[in-house]
């Protein structure tokens, strides 16, 4: 568990912190959605500028992305799938449970932003499979300026995530 200044920093570390690992391992493909918070979309844009390929899954008319639309984009060089749990504008719950289960035995890292759901969907989050999880304290009545990036060991290997700020 890493304490951060909020979910923006947590999301940035989750995405940009994997850049060196992805580059070193020839895994330079990222999947996200077109409806993510800017703290996910902008780091993905930075990765694109640095040579990564980023695919954006678009939601249906109901505001929900389809599990199948995400999974059919996963390929051998996919590094990361990053999806928000609950949309910050519409409240739509995304299929992170299904995505997490499908990716749990693979080498693809799964990050989800639980900023909107943490403190509200506690039991659901406890049962979810993920590698990286971002939350913000103020979304569950904590103080502003505190966030968390929780990182699980994947397949018994610790994730070598790099810092994005120094000093």
DSSP file (Angstrom, degrees, kcal/mol; ACC not computed):
  #  RESIDUE AA STRUCTURE BP1 BP2  ACC     N-H-->O    O-->H-N    N-H-->O    O-->H-N    TCO  KAPPA ALPHA  PHI   PSI    X-CA   Y-CA   Z-CA
    1    1 A X              0   0    0      0, 0.0     2,-0.5     0, 0.0   149,-0.2   0.000 360.0 360.0 360.0 127.0    0.0    0.0    0.0
    2    2 A X  E     -A  149   0A   0    147,-2.3   147,-2.5     8,-0.0     2,-0.4  -0.961 360.0-140.6-114.5 127.1    1.4    3.4   -1.1
    3    3 A X  E     +A  148   0A   0     -2,-0.5   145,-0.3   145,-0.2     2,-0.2  -0.733  30.4 173.2 -86.7 135.1    0.0    6.5    0.4
    4    4 A X  E     -A  147   0A   0    143,-2.4   143,-2.3    -2,-0.4     3,-0.1  -0.626  48.2 -95.0-129.2-176.0   -0.3    9.3   -2.2
    5    5 A X  S    S-     0   0    0      1,-0.3     2,-0.3   141,-0.3   140,-0.2   0.465  93.4 -50.0 -84.4  -1.3   -1.8   12.8   -2.4
    6    6 A X  S  > S-     0   0    0    139,-0.2     4,-2.1   129,-0.1   141,-0.3  -0.892  71.9 -64.0 152.9 179.0   -5.0   11.5   -4.0
    7    7 A X  H  > S+     0   0    0     -2,-0.3     4,-2.9     1,-0.2     5,-0.2   0.761 123.4  64.5 -70.2 -22.9   -6.3    9.2   -6.7
    8    8 A X  H  > S+     0   0    0      2,-0.2     4,-2.2     1,-0.2    -1,-0.2   0.957 108.3  40.3 -61.5 -48.5   -4.9   11.4   -9.4
    9    9 A X  H  > S+     0   0    0      2,-0.2     4,-2.7     1,-0.2     5,-0.2   0.908 114.8  53.0 -65.9 -41.1   -1.4   10.7   -8.2
   10   10 A X  H  X S+     0   0    0     -4,-2.1     4,-2.5     1,-0.2    -2,-0.2   0.926 110.7  46.7 -59.3 -45.7   -2.3    7.0   -7.6
   11   11 A X  H  X S+     0   0    0     -4,-2.9     4,-1.9     2,-0.2     5,-0.3   0.908 112.0  51.0 -63.0 -42.4   -3.6    6.7  -11.2
   12   12 A X  H  X>S+     0   0    0     -4,-2.2     4,-2.7    -5,-0.2     5,-0.6   0.919 112.5  45.5 -62.1 -44.4   -0.6    8.4  -12.6
   13   13 A X  H  X5S+     0   0    0     -4,-2.7     4,-1.7     1,-0.2    -2,-0.2   0.917 110.4  54.6 -65.4 -42.6    1.8    6.1  -10.7
   14   14 A X  H  <5S+     0   0    0     -4,-2.5    -1,-0.2    -5,-0.2    -2,-0.2   0.877 121.5  29.3 -58.2 -38.7   -0.2    3.0  -11.7
   15   15 A X  H ><5S+     0   0    0     -4,-1.9     3,-1.0    -5,-0.2     4,-0.2   0.943 127.9  36.0 -89.8 -56.7    0.1    3.8  -15.4
   16   16 A X  H ><5S+     0   0    0     -4,-2.7     3,-1.3    -5,-0.3     4,-0.4   0.788 108.8  66.5 -71.5 -26.1    3.3    5.7  -15.8
   17   17 A X  T 3<<S+     0   0    0     -4,-1.7   145,-2.5    -5,-0.6     4,-0.3   0.682  98.4  53.8 -68.0 -16.6    5.1    3.6  -13.2
   18   18 A X  T <> S+     0   0    0     -3,-1.0     4,-2.8   143,-0.2    -1,-0.3   0.470  81.1  95.8 -92.5  -3.5    4.7    0.6  -15.5
   19   19 A X  H <> S+     0   0    0     -3,-1.3     4,-2.7     1,-0.2     5,-0.2   0.925  84.8  44.7 -56.0 -51.9    6.4    2.3  -18.5
   20   20 A X  H  > S+     0   0    0     -4,-0.4     4,-2.9     1,-0.2    -1,-0.2   0.907 114.4  50.0 -62.1 -42.2    9.9    0.9  -17.9
   21   21 A X  H  > S+     0   0    0     -4,-0.3     4,-1.6   139,-0.2     6,-0.2   0.935 112.6  47.3 -61.0 -46.4    8.6   -2.6  -17.2
   22   22 A X  H  <>S+     0   0    0     -4,-2.8     5,-2.8     1,-0.2     4,-0.4   0.916 114.0  46.7 -61.1 -44.3    6.5   -2.5  -20.4
   23   23 A X  H ><5S+     0   0    0     -4,-2.7     3,-1.1    -5,-0.2    -2,-0.2   0.934 112.2  50.0 -63.8 -47.0    9.3   -1.2  -22.5
   24   24 A X  H 3<5S+     0   0    0     -4,-2.9    -1,-0.2     1,-0.2    -2,-0.2   0.777 117.5  40.9 -63.2 -27.1   11.9   -3.7  -21.1
   25   25 A X  T 3<5S-     0   0    0     -4,-1.6    -1,-0.2    -5,-0.2    -2,-0.2   0.286 110.9-114.0-107.5   9.0    9.5   -6.6  -21.7
   26   26 A X  T < 5S+     0   0    0     -3,-1.1     2,-0.7    -4,-0.4    -3,-0.2   0.798  75.7 130.3  65.3  28.4    8.1   -5.6  -25.1
   27   27 A X      < +     0   0    0     -5,-2.8    -1,-0.2    -6,-0.2    -2,-0.1  -0.797  15.1 147.8-115.7  87.3    4.7   -5.1  -23.7
   28   28 A X        +     0   0    0     -2,-0.7    25,-2.9    -5,-0.1     2,-0.4  -0.166  34.8 104.3-117.9  37.5    3.7   -1.6  -25.0
   29   29 A X  E     -cb  53  78A   0     48,-1.4    50,-3.3    23,-0.2    51,-1.1  -0.982  44.1-175.3-122.8 130.9   -0.1   -2.0  -25.4
   30   30 A X  E     -cb  54  80A   0     23,-2.7    25,-2.8    -2,-0.4     2,-0.5  -0.967   9.9-156.6-127.4 140.7   -2.6   -0.4  -23.0
   31   31 A X  E     +cb  55  81A   0     49,-2.6    51,-2.7    -2,-0.4     2,-0.2  -0.972  28.6 140.7-118.0 131.1   -6.3   -0.7  -22.9
   32   32 A X  E     -c   56   0A   0     23,-2.6    25,-2.9    -2,-0.5     2,-0.3  -0.737  44.3 -96.6-144.0-166.0   -8.5    1.8  -21.2
   33   33 A X  E >   -c   57   0A   0     49,-0.4     3,-0.8    23,-0.3    25,-0.2  -0.807  20.2-122.0-120.0 165.2  -11.9    3.5  -22.0
   34   34 A X  T 3  S+     0   0    0     23,-2.2    24,-0.1    -2,-0.3    22,-0.1   0.460 109.1  58.0 -79.6  -1.3  -12.9    6.7  -23.6
   35   35 A X  T 3  S+     0   0    0     22,-0.4    -1,-0.2    49,-0.0     3,-0.1   0.126  76.8 126.4-117.0  19.6  -14.8    7.7  -20.4
   36   36 A X    <   -     0   0    0     -3,-0.8     2,-0.1     1,-0.1    47,-0.0  -0.281  69.5 -92.0 -73.2 162.5  -12.0    7.6  -17.9
   37   37 A X    >>  -     0   0    0      1,-0.1     3,-2.4     4,-0.0     4,-2.2  -0.383  40.4-108.4 -65.6 152.3  -11.1   10.4  -15.5
   38   38 A X  H 3> S+     0   0    0      1,-0.3     4,-2.6     2,-0.2     5,-0.4   0.770 117.3  69.9 -57.0 -26.2   -8.4   12.7  -16.9
   39   39 A X  H 34 S+     0   0    0      1,-0.2    -1,-0.3     2,-0.2     4,-0.1   0.599 110.5  33.0 -71.5  -8.7   -6.0   11.3  -14.3
   40   40 A X  H <> S+     0   0    0     -3,-2.4     4,-1.8     3,-0.1    -2,-0.2   0.719 118.3  51.5-104.8 -45.2   -6.1    8.1  -16.4
   41   41 A X  H  X S+     0   0    0     -4,-2.2     4,-2.1     1,-0.2    -2,-0.2   0.892 108.6  50.9 -62.6 -41.3   -6.5    9.5  -19.9
   42   42 A X  H  X S+     0   0    0     -4,-2.6     4,-2.3     2,-0.2    -1,-0.2   0.933 109.6  47.7 -68.7 -45.8   -3.6   11.9  -19.6
   43   43 A X  H  > S+     0   0    0     -5,-0.4     4,-2.3     1,-0.2    -1,-0.2   0.882 112.2  52.3 -60.4 -34.5   -1.0    9.4  -18.5
   44   44 A X  H  X S+     0   0    0     -4,-1.8     4,-2.2     2,-0.2    -2,-0.2   0.896 107.8  51.1 -65.3 -38.8   -2.2    7.1  -21.3
   45   45 A X  H  X S+     0   0    0     -4,-2.1     4,-2.3     2,-0.2    -2,-0.2   0.898 108.3  52.3 -63.1 -40.4   -1.7   10.0  -23.7
   46   46 A X  H  X S+     0   0    0     -4,-2.3     4,-1.2     2,-0.2    -2,-0.2   0.921 108.2  50.8 -61.4 -44.2    1.8   10.5  -22.4
   47   47 A X  H  <>S+     0   0    0     -4,-2.3     5,-2.6     1,-0.2     3,-0.4   0.904 108.1  53.0 -60.6 -40.1    2.5    6.8  -23.0
   48   48 A X  H ><5S+     0   0    0     -4,-2.2     3,-1.9     1,-0.2    -1,-0.2   0.925 106.4  52.1 -60.1 -43.8    1.2    7.1  -26.5
   49   49 A X  H 3<5S+     0   0    0     -4,-2.3    -1,-0.2     1,-0.3    -2,-0.2   0.777 107.7  54.4 -61.7 -25.2    3.6   10.0  -27.1
   50   50 A X  T 3<5S-     0   0    0     -4,-1.2    -1,-0.3    -3,-0.4    -2,-0.2   0.213 132.5 -87.5 -96.7  13.7    6.4    7.7  -25.8
   51   51 A X  T < 5S+     0   0    0     -3,-1.9    -3,-0.2     1,-0.3     2,-0.2   0.427  84.2 130.4 101.9  -1.1    5.6    5.0  -28.3
   52   52 A X      < -     0   0    0     -5,-2.6     2,-0.5    -6,-0.1    -1,-0.3  -0.498  54.9-127.2 -80.4 155.0    3.0    2.9  -26.6
   53   53 A X  E     -c   29   0A   0    -25,-2.9   -23,-2.7    -2,-0.2     2,-0.5  -0.919  25.9-168.6-101.7 125.8   -0.2    1.9  -28.3
   54   54 A X  E     -c   30   0A   0     -2,-0.5     2,-0.4   -25,-0.2   -23,-0.2  -0.965   4.6-161.2-118.6 126.3   -3.3    2.8  -26.3
   55   55 A X  E     -c   31   0A   0    -25,-2.8   -23,-2.6    -2,-0.5     2,-0.6  -0.896   6.4-151.9-106.8 135.8   -6.8    1.5  -27.2
   56   56 A X  E     -c   32   0A   0     -2,-0.4     2,-0.4   -25,-0.2   -23,-0.3  -0.926   6.1-150.7-110.0 115.0   -9.9    3.3  -25.9
   57   57 A X  E     -c   33   0A   0    -25,-2.9   -23,-2.2    -2,-0.6   -22,-0.4  -0.694  15.8-143.7 -82.0 132.2  -13.0    1.1  -25.5
   58   58 A X        -     0   0    0     -2,-0.4     8,-0.4   -25,-0.2    11,-0.1  -0.752  13.4-121.4 -99.1 145.2  -16.2    3.1  -25.9
   59   59 A X        -     0   0    0     -2,-0.3     6,-0.3     6,-0.1    -1,-0.1  -0.296  23.4-112.3 -78.0 165.6  -19.3    2.5  -23.8
   60   60 A X    >   -     0   0    0      4,-2.3     3,-2.1     1,-0.1    -1,-0.1  -0.164  49.2 -79.9 -80.2-174.5  -22.7    1.6  -25.2
   61   61 A X  T 3  S+     0   0    0      1,-0.3    -1,-0.1     2,-0.1    -2,-0.1   0.735 130.7  62.3 -62.0 -22.6  -25.7    3.9  -24.9
   62   62 A X  T 3  S-     0   0    0      2,-0.2    -1,-0.3     1,-0.0     3,-0.1   0.466 115.9-113.9 -82.9  -0.7  -26.2    2.8  -21.3
   63   63 A X  S <  S+     0   0    0     -3,-2.1     2,-0.4     1,-0.3    -2,-0.1   0.490  79.8 119.0  83.6   3.4  -22.8    4.3  -20.4
   64   64 A X        -     0   0    0     30,-0.1    -4,-2.3    -6,-0.1    -1,-0.3  -0.847  59.6-134.3-106.7 136.1  -21.3    0.8  -19.7
   65   65 A X        -     0   0    0     -2,-0.4     2,-0.5    -6,-0.3    30,-0.4  -0.532  27.4-115.1 -80.6 156.5  -18.4   -0.7  -21.5
   66   66 A X     >  -     0   0    0     -8,-0.4     4,-1.5    -2,-0.2     3,-0.4  -0.799   7.2-138.6 -97.7 133.2  -18.8   -4.3  -22.5
   67   67 A X  H  > S+     0   0    0     -2,-0.5     4,-2.6     1,-0.2     3,-0.4   0.897 106.2  53.8 -49.7 -46.1  -16.6   -7.0  -21.0
   68   68 A X  H  > S+     0   0    0      1,-0.2     4,-2.2     2,-0.2    -1,-0.2   0.852 102.7  56.9 -62.9 -36.0  -16.2   -8.6  -24.5
   69   69 A X  H  4 S+     0   0    0     -3,-0.4     4,-0.3     2,-0.2    -1,-0.2   0.844 112.0  42.7 -65.6 -32.9  -15.1   -5.3  -26.0
   70   70 A X  H >X S+     0   0    0     -4,-1.5     3,-1.4    -3,-0.4     4,-0.6   0.949 114.8  48.0 -74.2 -51.2  -12.2   -5.1  -23.5
   71   71 A X  H >< S+     0   0    0     -4,-2.6     3,-0.8     1,-0.3    -2,-0.2   0.803 103.5  59.2 -67.2 -31.0  -11.2   -8.8  -23.7
   72   72 A X  T 3< S+     0   0    0     -4,-2.2    -1,-0.3     1,-0.2    -2,-0.1   0.674 103.3  55.5 -73.2 -12.2  -11.1   -9.0  -27.5
   73   73 A X  T <4 S+     0   0    0     -3,-1.4    -1,-0.2    -4,-0.3    -2,-0.2   0.616  82.4 105.9 -89.6 -15.2   -8.5   -6.2  -27.5
   74   74 A X    <<  +     0   0    0     -3,-0.8     2,-0.3    -4,-0.6   -44,-0.0  -0.464  47.9 164.7 -68.1 133.0   -6.1   -8.1  -25.1
   75   75 A X    >   -     0   0    0     -2,-0.2     3,-1.8   -46,-0.1   -46,-0.1  -0.806  52.6 -81.0-140.9-178.7   -3.1   -9.5  -26.9
   76   76 A X  T 3  S+     0   0    0      1,-0.3    -2,-0.0    -2,-0.3   -47,-0.0   0.808 125.9  44.7 -59.4 -33.8    0.3  -10.9  -26.3
   77   77 A X  T 3  S+     0   0    0    -50,-0.1   -48,-1.4   -49,-0.1     2,-0.4   0.223  80.2 128.0 -99.1  15.1    1.9   -7.5  -25.8
   78   78 A X  E <   +b   29   0A   0     -3,-1.8   -48,-0.2     1,-0.2     3,-0.1  -0.597  30.0 177.3 -74.3 125.9   -0.8   -5.9  -23.6
   79   79 A X  E     +     0   0A   0    -50,-3.3    30,-2.5    -2,-0.4     2,-0.3   0.853  59.0   9.6 -90.3 -45.1    0.8   -4.5  -20.5
   80   80 A X  E     -bd  30 109A   0    -51,-1.1   -49,-2.6    28,-0.2     2,-0.4  -0.990  43.8-159.8-147.9 143.0   -2.2   -3.0  -18.7
   81   81 A X  E     -bd  31 110A   0     28,-2.4    30,-3.0    -2,-0.3     2,-0.5  -0.999  21.2-173.1-118.7 124.5   -6.0   -2.7  -18.7
   82   82 A X  E     + d   0 111A   0    -51,-2.7   -49,-0.4    -2,-0.4     2,-0.4  -0.966  12.6 160.3-125.4 116.2   -7.1    0.4  -16.7
   83   83 A X  E     - d   0 112A   0     28,-2.1    30,-0.9    -2,-0.5     2,-0.2  -0.993  36.5-122.4-136.0 136.9  -10.9    0.8  -16.1
   84   84 A X  E     - d   0 113A   0     -2,-0.4    10,-0.2    28,-0.2     3,-0.2  -0.537  15.2-142.1 -75.6 148.6  -12.7    2.9  -13.5
   85   85 A X  S    S+     0   0    0     28,-2.7     9,-3.2     1,-0.3     2,-0.4   0.963  86.8  15.3 -74.7 -53.7  -15.1    1.0  -11.2
   86   86 A X  B    S-G   93   0B   0     27,-0.6    30,-0.3     7,-0.2    -1,-0.3  -0.988  88.6-114.3-125.3 128.4  -17.9    3.6  -11.1
   87   87 A X     >  -     0   0    0      5,-2.6     4,-1.6    -2,-0.4   -51,-0.1  -0.383  17.4-141.4 -64.3 133.0  -18.1    6.5  -13.5
   88   88 A X  T  4 S+     0   0    0      1,-0.2    -1,-0.1     2,-0.2   -52,-0.1   0.610  97.1  36.1 -73.3 -12.7  -17.5    9.8  -11.8
   89   89 A X  T  4 S+     0   0    0      3,-0.1    -1,-0.2     0, 0.0    -2,-0.0   0.759 130.5  23.5-107.1 -35.6  -20.2   11.6  -13.9
   90   90 A X  T  4 S-     0   0    0      2,-0.1    -2,-0.2   -27,-0.1     3,-0.1   0.652  89.0-128.9-107.7 -19.3  -22.9    9.0  -14.5
   91   91 A X     <  +     0   0    0     -4,-1.6     2,-0.2     1,-0.3    -3,-0.1   0.535  51.2 157.3  79.8   5.7  -22.5    6.6  -11.6
   92   92 A X        -     0   0    0     -6,-0.1    -5,-2.6   -29,-0.1     2,-0.5  -0.457  40.2-132.1 -68.3 131.2  -22.5    3.7  -14.0
   93   93 A X  B     -G   86   0B   0     -7,-0.2    -7,-0.2    -2,-0.2     2,-0.2  -0.743  20.8-145.0 -86.6 125.9  -20.8    0.6  -12.6
   94   94 A X        -     0   0    0     -9,-3.2     2,-2.3    -2,-0.5     3,-0.4  -0.520  27.0-100.5 -90.9 159.2  -18.3   -0.9  -15.1
   95   95 A X     >  +     0   0    0    -30,-0.4     4,-2.1     1,-0.2     5,-0.2  -0.236  68.1 139.2 -78.3  53.9  -17.6   -4.7  -15.4
   96   96 A X  H  >  +     0   0    0     -2,-2.3     4,-2.7   -11,-0.2    -1,-0.2   0.803  65.8  60.0 -69.2 -28.0  -14.4   -4.7  -13.3
   97   97 A X  H  > S+     0   0    0     -3,-0.4     4,-2.1     2,-0.2    32,-0.3   0.955 109.7  41.3 -63.0 -48.5  -15.4   -8.0  -11.6
   98   98 A X  H  > S+     0   0    0      2,-0.2     4,-2.3     1,-0.2    -2,-0.2   0.905 116.7  48.5 -66.0 -42.4  -15.5   -9.9  -14.9
   99   99 A X  H  X S+     0   0    0     -4,-2.1     4,-2.1     2,-0.2    -2,-0.2   0.930 111.1  50.6 -64.5 -45.4  -12.4   -8.2  -16.3
  100  100 A X  H  X S+     0   0    0     -4,-2.7     4,-1.1     1,-0.2    -2,-0.2   0.909 111.4  47.8 -59.8 -43.8  -10.4   -8.8  -13.1
  101  101 A X  H  < S+     0   0    0     -4,-2.1     4,-0.4    -5,-0.2     3,-0.4   0.924 112.2  49.7 -62.2 -44.6  -11.4  -12.5  -13.1
  102  102 A X  H  < S+     0   0    0     -4,-2.3     3,-0.3     1,-0.2    -1,-0.2   0.842 117.5  39.5 -65.6 -33.3  -10.5  -12.9  -16.8
  103  103 A X  H >< S+     0   0    0     -4,-2.1     3,-1.8     1,-0.2    -1,-0.2   0.566  89.2  93.8 -92.3  -9.2   -7.1  -11.3  -16.3
  104  104 A X  T 3< S+     0   0    0     -4,-1.1    51,-0.2    -3,-0.4    -1,-0.2   0.801  91.5  39.2 -60.0 -32.4   -6.2  -12.8  -13.0
  105  105 A X  T 3  S+     0   0    0     -4,-0.4    -1,-0.3    -3,-0.3     2,-0.1   0.381 106.2  83.9 -96.4   5.0   -4.2  -15.7  -14.4
  106  106 A X  S <  S-     0   0    0     -3,-1.8    -3,-0.1     2,-0.2    49,-0.0  -0.404  85.8-115.0-101.6 177.4   -2.6  -13.7  -17.2
  107  107 A X  S    S+     0   0    0     -2,-0.1     2,-0.4     2,-0.1    -3,-0.1   0.429  83.2 107.7 -89.7  -0.5    0.5  -11.5  -17.4
  108  108 A X        -     0   0    0     -5,-0.2     2,-0.3   -28,-0.1   -28,-0.2  -0.652  69.8-131.0 -80.9 129.5   -1.7   -8.5  -18.1
  109  109 A X  E     -d   80   0A   0    -30,-2.5   -28,-2.4    -2,-0.4     2,-0.5  -0.605  16.0-151.4 -80.9 140.0   -1.9   -6.0  -15.2
  110  110 A X  E     -d   81   0A   0     -2,-0.3    21,-2.9   -30,-0.2    22,-2.1  -0.957  15.1-179.9-118.0 119.5   -5.3   -4.8  -14.2
  111  111 A X  E     -de  82 132A   0    -30,-3.0   -28,-2.1    -2,-0.5     2,-0.4  -0.940   1.4-177.0-114.2 134.9   -5.8   -1.4  -12.6
  112  112 A X  E     -de  83 133A   0     20,-2.1    22,-1.8    -2,-0.4     2,-0.8  -0.999  24.3-134.3-135.5 143.4   -9.0    0.0  -11.5
  113  113 A X  E     +de  84 134A   0    -30,-0.9   -28,-2.7    -2,-0.4   -27,-0.6  -0.798  22.8 176.7 -90.3 111.1   -9.9    3.4  -10.1
  114  114 A X     >  +     0   0    0     20,-2.6     4,-3.0    -2,-0.8     3,-0.3   0.068  41.2 119.6-102.7  23.1  -12.2    2.8   -7.1
  115  115 A X  T  4 S+     0   0    0      1,-0.2    21,-0.2     2,-0.2    -1,-0.2   0.882  81.0  39.0 -56.6 -41.3  -12.4    6.5   -6.1
  116  116 A X  T  4 S+     0   0    0    -30,-0.3    -1,-0.2    -3,-0.3    -2,-0.1   0.712 124.0  38.9 -83.0 -20.4  -16.1    6.7   -6.6
  117  117 A X  T >> S+     0   0    0     -3,-0.3     4,-3.0   -31,-0.1     3,-2.5   0.721  83.8 104.2-104.5 -24.6  -16.9    3.3   -5.2
  118  118 A X  T 3< S+     0   0    0     -4,-3.0    18,-0.1     1,-0.3     4,-0.0  -0.393  92.1  19.9 -64.5 130.8  -14.6    2.9   -2.2
  119  119 A X  T 34 S+     0   0    0     -2,-0.1    -1,-0.3    21,-0.0    -2,-0.1   0.223 127.5  55.3  92.8 -13.6  -16.5    3.3    1.0
  120  120 A X  T <4 S+     0   0    0     -3,-2.5    -2,-0.2     2,-0.0     3,-0.2   0.715 113.6  31.0-115.8 -42.2  -19.8    2.7   -0.8
  121  121 A X  S  X S+     0   0    0     -4,-3.0     4,-2.5     1,-0.2     5,-0.2  -0.363  75.7 146.6-112.9  49.9  -19.4   -0.8   -2.5
  122  122 A X  H  >  +     0   0    0      1,-0.2     4,-2.2     2,-0.2    -1,-0.2   0.903  68.7  47.3 -58.1 -50.4  -17.0   -2.2    0.1
  123  123 A X  H  > S+     0   0    0      1,-0.2     4,-0.9     2,-0.2    -1,-0.2   0.896 112.9  50.1 -62.6 -39.7  -18.1   -5.8    0.0
  124  124 A X  H >4 S+     0   0    0      1,-0.2     3,-0.7     2,-0.2     4,-0.3   0.932 110.5  49.2 -63.4 -45.0  -18.0   -5.8   -3.8
  125  125 A X  H >< S+     0   0    0     -4,-2.5     3,-1.6     1,-0.2    -2,-0.2   0.879 102.5  62.4 -63.5 -38.3  -14.5   -4.4   -3.8
  126  126 A X  H 3< S+     0   0    0     -4,-2.2    -1,-0.2     1,-0.3    -2,-0.2   0.818 106.9  45.0 -56.8 -31.5  -13.2   -6.9   -1.3
  127  127 A X  T << S+     0   0    0     -4,-0.9    -1,-0.3    -3,-0.7     2,-0.2   0.424  90.4 110.6 -94.4   1.4  -14.0   -9.7   -3.7
  128  128 A X    <   -     0   0    0     -3,-1.6     2,-0.5    -4,-0.3   -31,-0.1  -0.508  63.4-132.1 -83.7 145.7  -12.5   -8.2   -6.9
  129  129 A X        +     0   0    0    -32,-0.3     2,-0.3   -33,-0.2   -26,-0.1  -0.822  45.2 140.8 -91.4 128.7   -9.4   -9.4   -8.6
  130  130 A X        -     0   0    0     -2,-0.5   -19,-0.2     1,-0.1     3,-0.1  -0.973  46.6-150.8-157.6 166.3   -6.9   -6.6   -9.4
  131  131 A X  S    S+     0   0    0    -21,-2.9    21,-2.6     1,-0.4     2,-0.4   0.674  90.1  24.4-109.4 -35.3   -3.3   -5.8   -9.5
  132  132 A X  E     -eF 111 151A   0    -22,-2.1   -20,-2.1    19,-0.2     2,-0.4  -0.999  65.4-175.0-135.7 136.1   -3.5   -2.0   -8.9
  133  133 A X  E     -eF 112 150A   0     17,-2.2    17,-2.7    -2,-0.4     2,-0.4  -0.995   7.2-159.3-136.2 127.2   -6.2   -0.1   -7.1
  134  134 A X  E     +eF 113 149A   0    -22,-1.8   -20,-2.6    -2,-0.4     2,-0.3  -0.883  16.8 167.2-108.0 136.0   -6.5    3.6   -6.7
  135  135 A X  E     - F   0 148A   0     13,-2.1    13,-2.1    -2,-0.4     2,-0.4  -0.964  24.0-143.9-141.4 162.1   -8.7    5.4   -4.1
  136  136 A X  E >   - F   0 147A   0     -2,-0.3     3,-1.0    11,-0.2     4,-0.3  -0.995  11.9-143.4-128.1 130.9   -9.1    8.8   -2.6
  137  137 A X  G > >S+     0   0    0      9,-2.9     5,-2.4    -2,-0.4     3,-2.2   0.871  96.0  61.6 -62.6 -39.2   -9.8    9.5    1.1
  138  138 A X  G > 5S+     0   0    0      8,-0.5     3,-1.0     5,-0.4    -1,-0.2   0.704  92.7  66.1 -67.6 -16.1  -12.1   12.4    0.6
  139  139 A X  G < 5S+     0   0    0     -3,-1.0    -1,-0.3     1,-0.2    -2,-0.2   0.604 107.6  41.2 -77.4 -10.6  -14.6   10.3   -1.4
  140  140 A X  G < 5S-     0   0    0     -3,-2.2    -1,-0.2    -4,-0.3    -2,-0.2  -0.175 131.9 -85.9-129.5  40.9  -15.3    8.3    1.8
  141  141 A X  T < 5S+     0   0    0     -3,-1.0    -3,-0.2     1,-0.2     2,-0.1   0.661  90.7 125.3  69.1  20.7  -15.4   11.2    4.2
  142  142 A X      < -     0   0    0     -5,-2.4    -1,-0.2     1,-0.2     2,-0.1  -0.385  69.9 -71.3 -93.3-179.2  -11.6   11.3    4.9
  143  143 A X    >   -     0   0    0     -2,-0.1     3,-0.6     1,-0.1    -5,-0.4  -0.384  49.9-107.6 -73.4 152.0   -9.4   14.4    4.5
  144  144 A X  T 3  S+     0   0    0      1,-0.2    -1,-0.1    -7,-0.2  -138,-0.1  -0.419  99.5  45.3 -70.8 154.4   -8.6   15.8    1.1
  145  145 A X  T 3  S+     0   0    0      1,-0.2     2,-0.4  -140,-0.2    -1,-0.2   0.631  88.8 103.1  87.1  14.9   -5.0   15.3   -0.1
  146  146 A X    <   +     0   0    0     -3,-0.6    -9,-2.9  -141,-0.1    -8,-0.5  -0.995  38.4 154.6-131.8 129.5   -4.8   11.6    0.8
  147  147 A X  E     -AF   4 136A   0   -143,-2.3  -143,-2.4    -2,-0.4     2,-0.4  -0.860  26.1-137.3-140.0 176.4   -5.0    8.7   -1.6
  148  148 A X  E     -AF   3 135A   0    -13,-2.1   -13,-2.1    -2,-0.3     2,-0.5  -0.998   6.6-162.9-139.6 140.8   -3.8    5.1   -1.8
  149  149 A X  E     -AF   2 134A   0   -147,-2.5  -147,-2.3    -2,-0.4     2,-0.5  -0.966  18.3-163.3-118.0 110.8   -2.4    3.0   -4.5
  150  150 A X  E     - F   0 133A   0    -17,-2.7   -17,-2.2    -2,-0.5     2,-0.5  -0.825   5.6-169.2 -95.1 130.0   -2.7   -0.7   -3.5
  151  151 A X  E     - F   0 132A   0     -2,-0.5     2,-0.3   -19,-0.2   -19,-0.2  -0.981   3.8-159.1-124.1 125.2   -0.5   -3.1   -5.5
  152  152 A X        -     0   0    0    -21,-2.6     2,-0.4    -2,-0.5     7,-0.2  -0.695  28.8-106.3 -97.5 153.9   -0.9   -6.8   -5.3
  153  153 A X        -     0   0    0     -2,-0.3     2,-0.5     5,-0.1     3,-0.4  -0.665  35.7-140.1 -74.5 131.8    1.8   -9.3   -6.2
  154  154 A X  B >  S-H  157   0C   0      3,-1.8     3,-2.1    -2,-0.4   -49,-0.1  -0.848  76.4 -14.7-100.3 125.7    0.8  -10.9   -9.5
  155  155 A X  T 3  S-     0   0    0     -2,-0.5    -1,-0.2     1,-0.3     3,-0.1   0.877 127.8 -57.7  50.8  41.8    1.5  -14.6   -9.9
  156  156 A X  T 3  S+     0   0    0     -3,-0.4     2,-0.4     1,-0.2    -1,-0.3   0.630 115.3 116.0  65.3  17.1    3.7  -14.5   -6.8
  157  157 A X  B <   -H  154   0C   0     -3,-2.1    -3,-1.8     0, 0.0    -1,-0.2  -0.955  66.7-123.8-116.5 134.7    5.9  -11.9   -8.4
  158  158 A X        -     0   0    0     -2,-0.4     2,-0.4    -5,-0.2    -5,-0.1  -0.523  28.4-113.8 -78.2 143.8    6.2   -8.4   -7.0
  159  159 A X        -     0   0    0     -2,-0.2     2,-1.5    -7,-0.2    -1,-0.1  -0.630  16.9-145.4 -80.4 124.4    5.4   -5.5   -9.4
  160  160 A X        +     0   0    0     -2,-0.4     2,-0.4  -142,-0.1  -139,-0.2  -0.607  30.8 172.9 -91.1  76.7    8.4   -3.4  -10.2
  161  161 A X        -     0   0    0     -2,-1.5     2,-0.3  -141,-0.1  -143,-0.2  -0.697  22.1-138.8 -89.4 137.8    6.7   -0.1  -10.5
  162  162 A X        -     0   0    0   -145,-2.5  -143,-0.1    -2,-0.4    -1,-0.0  -0.671  19.3-108.0 -96.7 148.3    8.8    3.0  -10.9
  163  163 A X        -     0   0    0     -2,-0.3    -1,-0.1     1,-0.1     3,-0.1  -0.329  16.1-155.9 -67.2 156.5    8.3    6.4   -9.2
  164  164 A X  S    S+     0   0    0      1,-0.1     2,-0.3    -2,-0.0    -1,-0.1   0.492  78.3  42.7-111.3  -9.5    7.1    9.3  -11.3
  165  165 A X        -     0   0    0      0, 0.0     2,-0.3     0, 0.0    -1,-0.1  -0.968  69.4-162.3-133.1 153.2    8.5   12.0   -9.1
  166  166 A X              0   0    0     -2,-0.3    -2,-0.0     1,-0.1     0, 0.0  -0.929 360.0 360.0-133.9 154.8   11.8   12.3   -7.3
  167  167 A X              0   0    0     -2,-0.3    -1,-0.1     0, 0.0     0, 0.0   0.422 360.0 360.0 102.2 360.0   13.3   14.3   -4.5
